[in-house]
Amino acid sequence: MKKEDIEFLKELQYEMLNQDKVCQANPRFWVVMQTVKEYWVTDDTDGIFVYCKNDAEGVFEGCIEELKEWIEELDGIKDLKFDVCYVEFTFDNEEYAIGNADDLQRFLDEYDEDNYSVGEYRNKYEIVKDTLFLTNRECKEHIKANHYHYSKDAHSYAMTAWRSPQVQRLYEILEKTDWRE
């Protein structure tokens, strides 16, 4: 075995034995975890989104509290205010109170018929496919270097290769071999 390979294994061994176990049994490894949005859901929702058909793009995504800023940009809106769980305003001499996606869809149908679709989304944690790291440090460095591929809240997540005898044996070799020459 080459000297640089032995050095690599010695350093890997040291890091694997000395990193935080984060309450995981051996053999432990790290993956990338991030939040993804599931759209067009109706239960356990986290927010509302608005899609503009004419522009073929999403124009708003967030909670009711954040909706006030988007509605404020629409032409003809008056007396806009936020009160606990809904946005109130006047449009075309009618008063509106928007507290959910259905309210918003009804208003937008009157505001600009058939141009907007309104739905709800929920945030869901997801393990990113094709990620596996032997050390937490390497996983964090990967996320930092490749942040543009992940959501803003991407983070390292520890897992255990439960009942995997080959992985268990490999980790034992990596962790217990005396790599001194």
C-alpha positions as CSV (number, residue, x, y, z in Angstrom):
1,M,0.0,0.0,0.0
2,K,1.3,3.5,-0.8
3,K,2.5,5.7,2.0
4,E,-0.1,8.4,1.1
5,D,-2.9,5.8,1.3
6,I,-1.8,4.8,4.7
7,E,-1.7,8.4,5.8
8,F,-5.2,8.9,4.5
9,L,-6.5,5.8,6.4
10,K,-4.8,7.0,9.6
11,E,-6.4,10.4,9.3
12,L,-9.8,8.9,8.5
13,Q,-9.5,6.5,11.4
14,Y,-8.7,9.4,13.8
15,E,-11.6,11.5,12.6
16,M,-14.1,8.6,12.6
17,L,-13.1,7.7,16.2
18,N,-13.1,11.3,17.5
19,Q,-16.2,12.9,15.8
20,D,-19.4,13.4,17.7
21,K,-21.5,10.2,17.6
22,V,-24.7,12.3,17.6
23,C,-26.6,9.5,19.4
24,Q,-26.1,7.1,16.5
25,A,-24.8,3.5,16.8
26,N,-21.9,2.3,14.6
27,P,-21.6,2.1,11.7
28,R,-22.7,5.7,11.3
29,F,-22.5,7.8,8.2
30,W,-23.8,11.2,7.1
31,V,-26.1,12.3,4.3
32,V,-27.5,15.6,3.2
33,M,-31.0,16.5,4.6
34,Q,-33.0,19.4,3.2
35,T,-36.5,20.8,3.1
36,V,-38.5,20.4,0.0
37,K,-42.0,21.8,-0.7
38,E,-44.9,19.5,-1.7
39,Y,-47.5,21.6,-3.7
40,W,-51.2,21.2,-4.0
41,V,-51.7,19.6,-0.6
42,T,-54.8,20.2,1.6
43,D,-53.7,19.0,5.0
44,D,-50.9,19.9,7.3
45,T,-50.0,22.9,5.2
46,D,-47.3,25.4,5.8
47,G,-48.2,28.1,3.4
48,I,-49.9,29.4,0.3
49,F,-48.6,29.9,-3.2
50,V,-49.9,31.9,-6.2
51,Y,-49.1,30.9,-9.7
52,C,-49.6,33.5,-12.5
53,K,-50.8,31.8,-15.7
54,N,-49.9,34.7,-18.0
55,D,-46.4,34.9,-16.7
56,A,-46.1,31.1,-16.3
57,E,-44.4,31.5,-12.9
58,G,-45.0,31.6,-9.2
59,V,-45.6,35.1,-7.9
60,F,-46.0,34.5,-4.2
61,E,-45.1,31.8,-1.7
62,G,-45.4,32.1,2.0
63,C,-47.8,32.3,5.0
64,I,-50.8,34.6,5.5
65,E,-48.7,37.1,7.4
66,E,-46.4,37.6,4.4
67,L,-49.3,37.8,1.9
68,K,-49.9,41.5,2.9
69,E,-46.8,42.6,1.1
70,W,-47.7,40.8,-2.1
71,I,-51.3,42.1,-2.1
72,E,-50.0,45.6,-1.5
73,E,-48.4,45.5,-4.9
74,L,-51.7,44.8,-6.8
75,D,-53.4,47.8,-8.4
76,G,-56.5,49.2,-6.8
77,I,-55.9,47.9,-3.3
78,K,-56.8,50.2,-0.5
79,D,-56.9,50.2,3.3
80,L,-54.7,47.2,3.6
81,K,-54.0,45.8,7.1
82,F,-53.1,42.5,8.7
83,D,-55.0,41.3,11.7
84,V,-54.0,38.1,13.5
85,C,-54.7,35.4,10.8
86,Y,-56.0,37.3,7.9
87,V,-55.3,40.2,5.5
88,E,-58.1,42.9,5.2
89,F,-58.3,45.4,2.4
90,T,-60.7,47.2,0.0
91,F,-60.8,46.6,-3.7
92,D,-63.3,48.1,-6.1
93,N,-65.3,49.4,-3.1
94,E,-65.7,45.9,-1.7
95,E,-64.1,44.8,1.6
96,Y,-62.1,41.5,1.6
97,A,-60.7,39.4,4.4
98,I,-58.2,36.7,3.2
99,G,-57.5,34.0,5.7
100,N,-56.8,31.0,3.6
101,A,-56.1,29.8,0.0
102,D,-59.8,29.6,-0.9
103,D,-60.4,33.2,0.1
104,L,-57.4,34.3,-1.9
105,Q,-58.5,32.3,-5.0
106,R,-62.0,33.9,-4.8
107,F,-60.5,37.4,-4.6
108,L,-58.0,36.8,-7.4
109,D,-60.8,35.4,-9.7
110,E,-62.6,38.7,-9.3
111,Y,-59.4,40.7,-9.5
112,D,-58.1,39.1,-12.7
113,E,-60.3,36.3,-13.9
114,D,-58.6,33.1,-14.7
115,N,-55.0,34.5,-14.5
116,Y,-54.1,33.1,-11.0
117,S,-54.1,29.6,-9.5
118,V,-53.8,29.4,-5.7
119,G,-52.8,26.4,-3.7
120,E,-51.2,25.3,-0.5
121,Y,-47.8,23.6,0.2
122,R,-46.2,21.8,3.1
123,N,-42.5,21.6,3.9
124,K,-41.1,18.1,4.0
125,Y,-37.7,16.9,5.2
126,E,-35.9,14.8,2.5
127,I,-32.7,13.0,2.4
128,V,-30.9,13.9,-0.7
129,K,-30.3,11.0,-3.0
130,D,-26.7,9.9,-3.8
131,T,-25.1,11.4,-0.7
132,L,-23.0,9.4,1.7
133,F,-20.1,10.6,3.8
134,L,-18.0,8.8,6.4
135,T,-17.5,11.9,8.4
136,N,-19.6,14.8,9.4
137,R,-16.9,17.3,8.5
138,E,-16.8,16.0,4.9
139,C,-20.6,16.2,4.6
140,K,-20.6,19.8,5.9
141,E,-17.8,20.8,3.5
142,H,-19.7,19.2,0.6
143,I,-22.8,21.2,1.5
144,K,-20.8,24.4,1.7
145,A,-19.1,23.8,-1.7
146,N,-22.3,22.7,-3.4
147,H,-24.9,24.9,-1.7
148,Y,-26.5,25.9,-5.0
149,H,-27.8,22.4,-5.4
150,Y,-29.6,22.4,-2.1
151,S,-32.3,24.3,-0.2
152,K,-31.1,27.0,2.2
153,D,-31.6,24.8,5.2
154,A,-29.6,21.8,4.0
155,H,-27.6,20.2,6.7
156,S,-25.6,17.1,7.6
157,Y,-27.8,14.2,9.0
158,A,-26.4,11.2,10.8
159,M,-27.7,7.7,10.0
160,T,-26.8,4.2,11.0
161,A,-26.2,1.3,8.6
162,W,-28.4,-0.9,10.7
163,R,-27.9,-4.7,10.3
164,S,-25.4,-4.3,7.5
165,P,-22.6,-6.9,8.3
166,Q,-20.3,-5.8,5.5
167,V,-20.5,-2.2,6.4
168,Q,-20.0,-3.1,10.1
169,R,-16.9,-5.1,9.2
170,L,-15.5,-2.4,7.0
171,Y,-15.9,0.2,9.8
172,E,-14.2,-2.2,12.3
173,I,-11.3,-2.6,10.0
174,L,-11.0,1.2,9.4
175,E,-11.3,2.0,13.1
176,K,-9.2,-0.8,14.7
177,T,-6.3,-1.4,12.3
178,D,-3.0,-0.2,13.5
179,W,-1.8,1.8,10.5
180,R,1.7,2.4,11.8
181,E,4.4,1.0,9.6
